[in-house]
């Protein structure tokens, strides 16, 4: 098994779950929660307190798979921070490299969830997960990981570059799942790709990095920059290449979506968890899809994460 560092955010997710007042109504290409009036009081059916964030979700994937998982992120000394530590301890994840920020609160999301459709709106106060410049790449010398798994650092390209350079110099492999803020800096993002071994993006994100409309076009261009490129396309599945083999795949199964939060994290970290356990490229893609499907079928961004020991059924996947 591998030693993997998850670099990213930690959030407490507070779910407000309702069947009536949070009914999603389609308006053109968008949907809104239509029955909430300004100044009104709304009765919510249920509240659920969960823990999420890209750094946490990925670390849980690695730990459940049997890897040595280390979380590197920022929290605060508050109840939400205590909830984060509790989850890390429960999952057997090394939390000794966490930074506790003063005069900050642990990042918190309030998620409005329509329990009938699985549609949700997320209100986030990132707090301690808003900034990452305090991170030290020298921590990698102490941790000595095999892999660095980086999620969004809210557009802090300087910190990402520090970590990527140091990792590459130290022989640490890198998987990167950039976020919205990183995609707002395409030139700097392209510069980072020279350090990256595995890149995981969705179709819209891929189109902001390289030219192309079709998945095959986007994959062709991305494969010029990284050894392994994976592009997901929601219910249409996705496409991936490891420079030797290319696969077009569908979804693992047409399951009812209870909560889509964490689906992307589950796919990316699920792939790396399986791949670093010695599974083939194809097997790892199948597991990534199964992991994502399991997560959206449960409430919370990581409750459904698999262990790698499950017996998986066949899914649509074709070698190109």
N, C-alpha and C positions, 0 to 999 in steps of 0.2 A: 504493500500500500504506500501511498505518497503522503508527503507533508505539504499542505496547501494553505497559503495565506489568502484570506478574503479581505480585500481593501475596499471600504465603502461605508454606507450609511447604516445607522441603527435607528429604528423608529418604534414608538408604541402606536399601534393602530387601534383606534376606538371606533367600533362599528355601531351605527345607529340603524337598526333593521326594522323595516316596516312593509306591510303588504298593501296598504291603501293610499296613505298620503305621499309615499315615495313611488308612485306608479309612473314609469317612464312612458312619455308620449312622443311619437315620432313627428318631427317637423322638418320636412325636406330630408337632408342627409344627416340631420342631427336629432338627438332625443333630449328632452328636458323632463325634470320632475315638476309636474304641472300644478299640483294641488297645495303648494306651500305659498301662503300669502304673507307679504311683509307685515309685521306687527301681530301676526296670529300666534296661537299656541298650538303645537302639534304633539299629539300623543304618539310615542314610538313604541312598537311592540316589544323590542328587545335590544339590549346593549351587550356587546361582547368586547372584551379587552384582549387584544392579541399583540404580538411583536413582529415587526417586519423590517423592511429596508434591504437594499440589494446586498449589502455586506453580510447581514444576518441570514437572509434566505439562502445564499450560496453556501455559507459555512455549515448550515444545517444539512444541506445536501451532501457535502463532503463527509461530515461526521457520521451520518446515518449509513453511509456507504462503507464505513470502516477506516477512512483516511484520518490522519492527524490534522485536524482543522484548527486554524488560528484566525481569530477575528481581530482586525486592526481598524479602529474607528473611534469616534468621539461621542461621549455621552456626558451627562451631568449627575451630580449627587442629588437626585430627586426620585420620587416614586416610579416615574417612567424608566429612569436609569436602572433602578433596582429590578424592574420587570425584565429588562434586557439581560442583566447579569443572571437572573434566575433561569431564563431560557438557555443561556449559554452553558450554565452549570448542568442543567438537566440533560442537554444534548452532548455533554462531554467535550465542549469546545474551549480551547485555550483563550482566556480573556485577559491574560496578564499584560497584553500590549495595548489595552484600551487607554485612551487619554480622557481624563475627567476635566472638563472645562469649567472654570469659574464664571460666574455672572451669565451663565447660559442655562437653558433648559434642554433636556433630552428631546430630540425631534419627536413630534407627535402628529399623527394624521387622524382626522375625523372622517370616516367613510360613511356616506349616505348610501344604503343598499336597499334596492327593491328585491325582496326575497322571492318574488314570483318570477322575475326575469333574469336576475343576477346582474342587472345594470347597476352601476355605482358612480358616484361623484366623490372625489377625494379632496379634502381641504387639509393642507399641510403647513405646519409651522416647523421648519427644519431645525431651528435651534442650534444645538451643538453639531448637527450634521450639515450645517450651512457652509462651514469652512474646513479646510483640510491642510492649510499651509503649515500647521504645527506638526504635521507628521514628519518623522525622520526616516529616510530610506536606510539609515544605518541599522534600523531594527531588523532588516533582512539578514544582516550579518549574525545577529543573535539567534534569529529564528531558524535560519538555514533551510528554507523551504525548497521543495522540488519545483513548485509552481506558485506563481502569483496570479490570483484571479481578481481583476480590477473591474468594479462597476463604476457608475458615474460619481465624479467628485465635484459635481455642480460647476463644471467648466474650468476647474483649476488645472490648466494645462501644464503649468510649471511644476506642480507637485507630481502629476502623472509622469512627466518627462524625467524628473529626478529618480522616481522609483523604477521606471522602465530602463533607464540607462544603467542604474546600479544592478538591477536584476540581470540584465543581459551580460554585464561584465562579470557577474558572479555565477553565470551558468544556470540561472533560474529561468524556466520557461514561463511565458506570459499568455494568459487569455484575457481578452478585453471585451466588455459589453458597454460601449459608450452610451451616454444619455443625451437628452435634449440640449443641454448646455455645451457639451463637447461638440455636438453636431453644428452648433452655431459658429464654430471656429474651424472650418474645413481645412484650411491650409495647415494649421497646427496639428489637427487630427491626422492628416496625411503624413506629417512628419513623424508622428508617434508610431505609425504602422510598421516602420522599419524595425521596431523592436518586438513586434507582436507575433506570436506563433499561431494563435487561434483567435479569430474575430467572429463575434456573434451579433448580428443586427437583424432588424426586420426589413421588409421591402422598402418602406418609406424612408427609413434611415439610410439604407444602402444607396438610394437615389440621391441623397444629399452628400454622399462621399464621392461617388463615381458616376459617369454618364451611363444612361441606359434606361429602358422601360421594362423590358422582359426580365424575368428572373435569370435566365441564361446569360443575358447581356451583363447584368449587374455582377453575377458570379464570376464571369470571365475577367472583368476588370479588377475586382477585388482580389482574385487569385494571383494577380501580378504583384501584390504587395504582401500577402501573408501566406503561410504554408497551408493553413486550414481556414476556409471561409464558410460561414453558415448564414443563410438568409431565410427567415421565417416569413410566412404570409398568412397568418391567422388561420381561418378555417380551410384555406387552400393548401395548407401544409408548408412546404418550403423546398430549398435546394441547398446542397452542400458539396464541397470538394476538398480533398486532402492533397491535391496536386498529383495524385495517382488515380483516384477513383472519384467519380461524380455521381451523386444520387439525387433524384427527385422523389420527394415523399409527400404523402397525404397526412391527415391527422390520425392519431393512434386509434381513436374510436369517437363516434358521434355521441358524446355524453352530454347530459344536461349541465350547463354552467351554473354553479351556485355562487361563485365569486371569482372573477377573473384576475384579481390582484395576485401578483407574483408569478404569473404564467411564464413570462419571459425569463425571469431568474431561474425558474425550475427547469426550463429547457436548456439554457446555457450551462448551468452548474451540473445538471443531470448528465449532460454529455461529458463534461470533464471528469466527473466522478467515475463514470463507467470506463471512459477511455484510459484514465490513469490506473485503473484496476486491471488493465491488460486486455480489455475487450477490443474487438475490431472496430474500425470506423463505422461500418454499417450497423453493428450491434449497438454502438454508442448513440447513433442517431435514433434508433428505435427506442432505446431507453429514455433518451431526452424527451421524445414525444410522449411516451407513457408517463413520465414524471410530470410533465406539464398538464396532461389530462387529469392526473390524480389530484393535482393541486387545485385546479379550477372546480373540482367536484366537492371541495370542502371549504368551509369558512376559514378565512385567514390565508396569508401569503405563503405559509410553509407547513400547515397541518397535514397536508396530504403527501408530502415528500416521501418518496420510496426509499428502500434500503439497498436495492440491487439484487436482493435474493428472491424477489417475486418471479413467478412464472409468467412470462409475457406472451400474448397471442400475436399472430401475424398481423401486419398492417400494410397498407399500400406503400411500397418503396421500390423504385426502379433504378437500376444502374444505367447511366447514359453513356 
